[in-house]
Amino acid sequence: MSSKKKTTYSQAPLPVGNYPMTRRSGNLIFMSGVGPRKPKSGTGSSSVPGLTMNSNGEIIDYDFAQQVHAVFKNVRTILIESGYAWENLIDITVFLTDMKKDFHVFNDIYSDYFKDLEVKPCRTTVEVLSLPTPIAIELKCIASL
């Protein structure tokens, strides 16, 4: 059985397009891409933690660790508001805009977030040229009850 109901979350960033943040199918919940934007925020640069942009809208610098913590907070919020828990994550796809610069930082922080789980989620990490908003990381997650 599949749910077509669009779901919104009180403490998560708003989707940046016309799509639901999650979709349930049986005991599974599929998340659309989750970035590090602040709760209930839109797509502006001020909604991204640790981001510095110039007057032309180009990224000057970003605090990647701050973005990783923010994206994990957003995933946890969506899970909890959906009736799931961190332990229910079964698969995570990670999109990074700079694999060489950021992967080791991500991997270290990721290890801390999942160190206490007996069964860890599967994970795939890929580099992308850019993401739809000025962010350096996005996660695509699947969880199961």
C-alpha positions as CSV (number, residue, x, y, z in Angstrom):
1,M,0.0,0.0,0.0
2,S,1.3,3.4,-0.9
3,S,0.5,6.8,0.6
4,K,0.1,9.7,-1.8
5,K,-0.5,12.3,1.0
6,K,1.9,15.2,1.0
7,T,3.5,15.5,4.4
8,T,4.8,18.7,6.0
9,Y,6.9,19.0,9.1
10,S,6.8,21.6,11.8
11,Q,10.6,21.7,12.4
12,A,12.1,20.8,9.0
13,P,13.1,23.0,6.1
14,L,10.5,23.4,3.4
15,P,10.9,21.4,0.1
16,V,12.4,23.6,-2.6
17,G,10.0,22.3,-5.2
18,N,6.5,20.8,-5.7
19,Y,7.1,17.4,-4.1
20,P,6.5,15.8,-0.7
21,M,9.2,15.7,1.9
22,T,8.4,12.0,2.5
23,R,6.4,9.2,1.0
24,R,5.4,6.1,2.9
25,S,5.0,2.6,1.4
26,G,4.1,-0.1,3.8
27,N,6.6,0.1,6.7
28,L,9.0,2.2,4.6
29,I,9.4,5.9,4.5
30,F,11.3,7.5,1.6
31,M,12.7,11.0,2.1
32,S,13.2,13.5,-0.6
33,G,16.6,15.1,-0.6
34,V,17.3,16.7,2.8
35,G,19.7,19.5,3.1
36,P,21.1,21.5,6.0
37,R,18.8,24.5,5.7
38,K,17.2,25.9,8.9
39,P,13.8,24.7,10.0
40,K,10.8,26.2,8.1
41,S,13.2,28.1,5.9
42,G,13.1,28.6,2.1
43,T,15.9,28.6,-0.3
44,G,17.8,31.8,0.5
45,S,21.4,31.8,1.5
46,S,20.6,33.1,5.0
47,S,18.8,29.8,5.6
48,V,22.0,27.7,5.3
49,P,24.2,27.5,8.4
50,G,27.8,28.5,8.0
51,L,27.4,29.8,4.5
52,T,29.2,33.0,3.2
53,M,28.2,34.3,-0.2
54,N,29.3,37.4,-2.2
55,S,27.1,40.1,-3.7
56,N,26.8,38.1,-6.9
57,G,25.3,35.1,-5.1
58,E,28.5,33.0,-5.4
59,I,29.7,30.9,-2.5
60,I,32.8,32.3,-0.9
61,D,33.1,29.8,1.9
62,Y,31.1,27.4,4.0
63,D,31.5,25.6,7.3
64,F,31.0,22.0,6.1
65,A,30.9,20.4,9.6
66,Q,28.1,22.8,10.6
67,Q,26.2,21.8,7.5
68,V,26.6,18.1,8.3
69,H,25.3,18.5,11.8
70,A,22.4,20.6,10.5
71,V,21.4,18.0,7.8
72,F,21.5,15.2,10.4
73,K,19.3,17.3,12.7
74,N,16.8,17.7,9.8
75,V,16.8,14.0,9.1
76,R,16.2,13.2,12.7
77,T,13.4,15.7,12.9
78,I,11.6,14.3,9.9
79,L,12.0,10.8,11.2
80,I,10.6,11.7,14.6
81,E,7.7,13.7,13.2
82,S,6.9,10.7,11.0
83,G,6.8,8.2,13.8
84,Y,10.3,6.7,13.1
85,A,13.6,6.8,14.9
86,W,17.2,7.2,14.0
87,E,17.7,3.5,14.4
88,N,15.1,2.9,11.7
89,L,17.4,4.3,8.9
90,I,18.2,1.5,6.5
91,D,19.8,3.3,3.5
92,I,21.4,6.8,3.0
93,T,22.6,8.3,-0.2
94,V,25.0,11.2,0.4
95,F,25.5,14.0,-2.2
96,L,28.6,16.1,-1.7
97,T,29.7,19.0,-3.9
98,D,33.4,18.6,-3.0
99,M,34.4,15.0,-2.3
100,K,38.1,15.7,-2.0
101,K,37.7,18.5,0.5
102,D,34.7,17.3,2.5
103,F,34.5,13.5,2.5
104,H,36.9,12.9,5.4
105,V,35.0,15.5,7.6
106,F,31.7,13.9,6.6
107,N,32.9,10.4,7.3
108,D,34.2,11.4,10.8
109,I,31.0,13.1,11.8
110,Y,28.9,10.3,10.3
111,S,30.8,7.8,12.4
112,D,29.9,9.7,15.5
113,Y,26.2,9.8,14.7
114,F,26.0,6.0,14.0
115,K,28.6,4.6,16.5
116,D,26.0,3.3,18.9
117,L,23.9,1.5,16.4
118,E,24.3,-2.3,16.3
119,V,22.9,-2.4,12.8
120,K,24.0,0.6,10.7
121,P,22.3,1.8,7.6
122,C,23.8,1.1,4.1
123,R,25.4,4.2,2.6
124,T,26.5,5.5,-0.8
125,T,28.4,8.7,-1.2
126,V,28.6,10.5,-4.6
127,E,30.0,13.9,-5.7
128,V,27.7,16.2,-7.7
129,L,28.6,19.4,-9.5
130,S,26.0,21.4,-7.5
131,L,22.8,21.1,-5.6
132,P,19.5,23.1,-6.1
133,T,20.3,25.6,-3.3
134,P,23.7,26.8,-2.1
135,I,24.5,23.8,0.1
136,A,27.5,21.4,0.2
137,I,25.6,18.3,1.3
138,E,22.2,16.6,0.8
139,L,21.0,13.2,2.0
140,K,18.4,10.9,0.5
141,C,17.2,8.5,3.2
142,I,15.0,5.4,3.6
143,A,13.8,4.1,6.9
144,S,11.8,1.1,8.0
145,L,9.8,0.3,11.1
